[in-house]
């Protein structure tokens, strides 16, 4: 048994009309989880005797995966998304030119006062 995770929201999605199998018994569920474990959705469905035929992730760590519907597709991350994962601009790059100049002067004054 592993540690408990945050609560999950499960929504039943309307049946898609794009399925060729009109008489099929398939239902689509949407899981919204804030914290997940390896194979968590498959295990939850298995506990309820539901068969998982496919999974499609639409977001991860606050980054939406729009435009990446097919395997192999990719898109560049925005500046906001990069900052979410800690790869955004450095603290120095976020400073305005005026702030950078003030910081340089402060460092120079500190050296002079020693």
Backbone bond lengths (Angstrom), bond angles and torsions (degrees), N, CA, C in turn:
res aa  C-N    CA-C-N  psi(-1)  N-CA   C-N-CA  omega(-1)  CA-C   N-CA-C  phi
1 X - - - 1.452 - - 1.525 108.81 -
2 X 1.316 116.82 135.46 1.457 120.98 178.61 1.520 110.01 -103.50
3 X 1.313 116.25 173.44 1.461 121.40 179.63 1.529 110.13 -64.91
4 X 1.323 115.66 152.55 1.461 120.33 178.37 1.520 109.59 -68.73
5 X 1.318 115.08 150.15 1.464 120.73 176.70 1.525 108.35 -107.85
6 X 1.308 115.85 172.53 1.461 120.57 177.23 1.528 109.44 -64.00
7 X 1.334 117.44 155.97 1.470 119.80 -179.56 1.529 112.67 -58.84
8 X 1.325 113.88 154.75 1.458 122.68 -177.03 1.527 108.73 -117.89
9 X 1.322 117.14 145.28 1.462 121.60 174.60 1.523 107.10 -107.98
10 X 1.330 116.70 132.30 1.465 121.42 178.49 1.522 107.83 -121.99
11 X 1.316 115.66 127.54 1.464 121.03 179.27 1.525 109.01 -121.45
12 X 1.309 116.53 140.62 1.462 120.65 174.02 1.520 107.39 -86.89
13 X 1.318 115.81 126.01 1.460 121.22 -177.95 1.523 109.23 -91.99
14 X 1.343 116.66 151.13 1.471 118.46 177.24 1.518 110.54 -62.69
15 X 1.323 115.55 148.01 1.465 120.02 179.54 1.509 109.65 -63.01
16 X 1.317 115.48 133.71 1.460 120.70 178.97 1.519 109.47 -77.39
17 X 1.320 116.10 140.34 1.472 119.85 178.79 1.518 111.11 -87.80
18 X 1.342 116.60 -3.28 1.461 118.99 -177.76 1.527 112.96 -81.43
19 X 1.344 118.32 -9.37 1.470 120.50 -179.99 1.522 110.30 -72.07
20 X 1.311 115.59 136.04 1.469 120.33 176.94 1.513 110.42 -72.22
21 X 1.329 115.86 -28.31 1.459 122.48 -177.20 1.526 109.45 -83.00
22 X 1.337 118.65 78.57 1.456 121.76 -175.59 1.520 111.09 -62.10
23 X 1.308 118.88 -36.64 1.455 122.15 -179.03 1.518 112.85 -85.56
24 X 1.298 117.92 9.14 1.461 120.86 -175.43 1.514 111.51 -68.63
25 X 1.307 114.99 155.45 1.451 122.65 -177.75 1.529 111.09 -95.35
26 X 1.333 117.45 8.76 1.459 121.51 -174.47 1.519 112.07 -70.25
27 X 1.307 115.16 140.60 1.458 122.73 173.59 1.520 107.49 -124.76
28 X 1.305 116.54 152.12 1.454 119.99 177.83 1.522 108.16 -112.54
29 X 1.330 115.07 130.24 1.457 121.21 178.46 1.514 108.93 -115.78
30 X 1.313 115.50 146.75 1.459 121.15 176.46 1.523 107.47 -115.19
31 X 1.339 116.02 122.35 1.458 122.33 179.63 1.520 108.15 -104.81
32 X 1.303 116.85 129.73 1.463 121.57 175.57 1.516 106.69 -116.39
33 X 1.330 115.72 108.97 1.462 120.00 -179.16 1.528 108.83 -122.12
34 X 1.314 114.96 142.31 1.469 121.21 179.21 1.520 110.50 -95.29
35 X 1.313 115.83 -22.27 1.457 121.64 -178.45 1.516 106.43 -145.05
36 X 1.297 117.87 124.86 1.455 119.91 -176.62 1.512 113.18 -125.01
37 X 1.292 115.09 157.36 1.459 122.55 175.60 1.526 107.73 -116.55
38 X 1.307 115.57 165.41 1.453 121.07 179.24 1.532 110.56 -56.13
39 X 1.316 116.61 125.10 1.472 124.52 177.11 1.530 113.32 59.89
40 X 1.338 117.43 25.10 1.460 121.34 -176.11 1.524 112.60 -59.21
41 X 1.305 118.59 -46.98 1.466 120.57 -177.28 1.514 110.48 -65.59
42 X 1.320 117.04 -40.91 1.469 119.60 177.60 1.531 111.11 -61.90
43 X 1.315 116.85 -40.01 1.472 120.17 179.74 1.522 111.61 -69.11
44 X 1.325 116.78 -39.13 1.472 119.71 178.51 1.528 110.11 -62.93
45 X 1.327 116.39 -44.00 1.464 120.45 179.81 1.527 110.73 -66.38
46 X 1.313 116.52 -40.22 1.455 120.76 179.17 1.534 111.02 -61.03
47 X 1.326 117.26 -38.61 1.469 121.28 178.93 1.524 111.25 -62.89
48 X 1.346 116.80 -27.04 1.466 121.52 179.26 1.526 111.51 -100.01
49 X 1.336 116.03 10.79 1.458 123.26 -179.56 1.525 112.44 58.42
50 X 1.342 115.34 39.63 1.458 121.42 175.15 1.523 108.43 -104.60
51 X 1.316 116.49 141.07 1.460 120.72 179.15 1.528 109.39 -95.20
52 X 1.306 116.54 129.24 1.464 121.88 177.40 1.522 107.74 -93.82
53 X 1.332 116.53 119.31 1.462 119.70 179.71 1.525 111.12 -96.92
54 X 1.323 117.40 -29.73 1.465 120.08 176.00 1.523 110.08 -161.48
55 X 1.317 114.49 153.76 1.460 121.76 176.06 1.522 107.73 -127.80
56 X 1.325 115.98 144.73 1.463 120.46 177.58 1.522 107.81 -137.77
57 X 1.323 116.52 115.59 1.461 121.14 178.99 1.526 108.59 -82.41
58 X 1.335 116.90 134.76 1.465 120.04 -179.87 1.518 112.67 -111.77
59 X 1.329 117.46 -13.40 1.465 120.64 177.99 1.517 108.90 -156.52
60 X 1.322 114.95 155.14 1.457 120.71 178.07 1.524 107.69 -151.25
61 X 1.321 116.51 126.49 1.472 122.52 176.82 1.522 112.30 53.48
62 X 1.332 116.50 38.99 1.456 120.11 178.05 1.513 114.65 82.97
63 X 1.309 117.48 2.28 1.459 121.71 -179.34 1.523 108.43 -107.42
64 X 1.323 115.82 119.10 1.462 120.34 179.21 1.523 108.95 -79.11
65 X 1.322 115.73 144.47 1.462 120.38 -175.81 1.525 112.37 -103.94
66 X 1.318 117.10 32.62 1.459 121.61 177.72 1.518 110.83 -60.58
67 X 1.312 117.72 139.51 1.460 121.96 -179.40 1.515 112.61 88.70
68 X 1.322 116.97 0.16 1.470 120.96 -179.31 1.523 109.04 -124.14
69 X 1.309 116.60 55.54 1.463 120.17 -176.01 1.519 113.38 -79.63
70 X 1.326 117.06 -30.60 1.462 120.53 -176.67 1.520 111.38 -104.46
71 X 1.328 117.34 150.93 1.461 119.94 177.62 1.528 110.72 -56.63
72 X 1.313 115.94 137.44 1.452 121.12 178.16 1.515 114.35 90.97
73 X 1.342 117.81 -14.16 1.458 119.45 178.31 1.524 109.42 -77.01
74 X 1.331 115.72 150.42 1.449 119.84 177.31 1.519 109.59 -149.94
75 X 1.313 115.51 165.32 1.456 122.18 175.81 1.518 107.62 -145.56
76 X 1.311 116.92 153.41 1.459 120.40 178.62 1.520 109.91 -75.43
77 X 1.323 116.06 146.32 1.455 121.02 177.70 1.523 109.95 -77.71
78 X 1.331 115.72 145.59 1.460 120.13 176.10 1.529 108.95 -79.28
79 X 1.318 116.97 169.71 1.468 120.69 177.91 1.525 110.69 -60.23
80 X 1.331 116.94 -39.29 1.463 121.27 179.70 1.535 110.82 -64.10
81 X 1.331 116.48 -41.91 1.463 120.44 179.17 1.521 110.91 -66.98
82 X 1.325 116.96 -39.43 1.459 120.07 177.44 1.524 111.14 -62.11
83 X 1.323 116.84 -39.75 1.465 118.86 179.20 1.524 110.91 -68.68
84 X 1.336 117.69 -29.89 1.469 120.86 177.29 1.530 111.66 -62.33
85 X 1.318 116.72 -35.73 1.457 119.57 -177.91 1.525 112.11 -99.03
86 X 1.341 115.90 9.60 1.457 119.35 174.93 1.507 114.46 82.43
87 X 1.318 118.21 18.01 1.460 121.33 -179.88 1.523 110.76 -115.93
88 X 1.314 116.05 20.40 1.455 120.19 -178.59 1.515 111.45 -77.34
89 X 1.313 115.53 -170.17 1.462 119.34 179.67 1.524 110.63 -63.21
90 X 1.321 115.14 149.85 1.460 119.53 179.51 1.528 109.46 -68.85
91 X 1.307 116.03 168.34 1.461 121.08 179.08 1.529 109.56 -58.48
92 X 1.323 115.74 -40.63 1.464 120.28 179.86 1.527 110.88 -64.00
93 X 1.318 117.82 -39.89 1.464 121.42 -179.82 1.527 112.02 -68.76
94 X 1.336 116.97 -27.01 1.468 120.48 -179.99 1.526 112.07 -77.65
95 X 1.328 117.13 -18.82 1.459 120.26 -179.10 1.526 110.67 -73.68
96 X 1.324 114.55 147.12 1.466 119.60 175.90 1.530 108.20 -74.40
97 X 1.328 117.97 161.31 1.468 119.54 177.82 1.536 112.52 -56.43
98 X 1.329 116.51 -35.87 1.469 120.44 178.72 1.527 110.87 -65.02
99 X 1.334 116.03 -43.07 1.469 120.08 178.62 1.525 110.78 -63.83
100 X 1.321 117.28 -38.28 1.462 120.63 178.67 1.531 110.99 -64.18
101 X 1.331 115.39 -42.16 1.465 120.04 179.97 1.537 110.68 -65.22
102 X 1.327 116.23 -42.69 1.474 120.16 177.89 1.521 110.42 -61.36
103 X 1.290 116.47 -39.14 1.471 120.75 -179.64 1.532 110.99 -66.48
104 X 1.338 116.20 -40.76 1.462 120.10 177.61 1.527 110.88 -61.58
105 X 1.336 115.67 -45.79 1.466 120.55 179.56 1.527 111.22 -61.63
106 X 1.306 116.05 -40.71 1.467 120.95 179.58 1.531 110.45 -61.73
107 X 1.338 116.49 -43.38 1.463 121.12 179.00 1.527 110.79 -64.58
108 X 1.347 117.05 -42.20 1.464 120.93 178.83 1.528 110.95 -62.08
109 X 1.324 116.45 -45.09 1.464 120.92 179.27 1.524 111.19 -62.21
110 X 1.311 116.32 -37.83 1.468 121.24 179.41 1.526 109.99 -63.83
111 X 1.344 115.87 -42.15 1.483 120.44 179.64 1.525 110.64 -65.68
112 X 1.350 117.43 -40.34 1.454 122.45 -179.03 1.530 111.73 -65.25
113 X 1.315 115.95 -35.25 1.467 120.82 -176.78 1.522 112.96 -76.46
114 X 1.284 118.74 -9.50 1.487 121.40 -179.69 1.460 112.04 -76.41
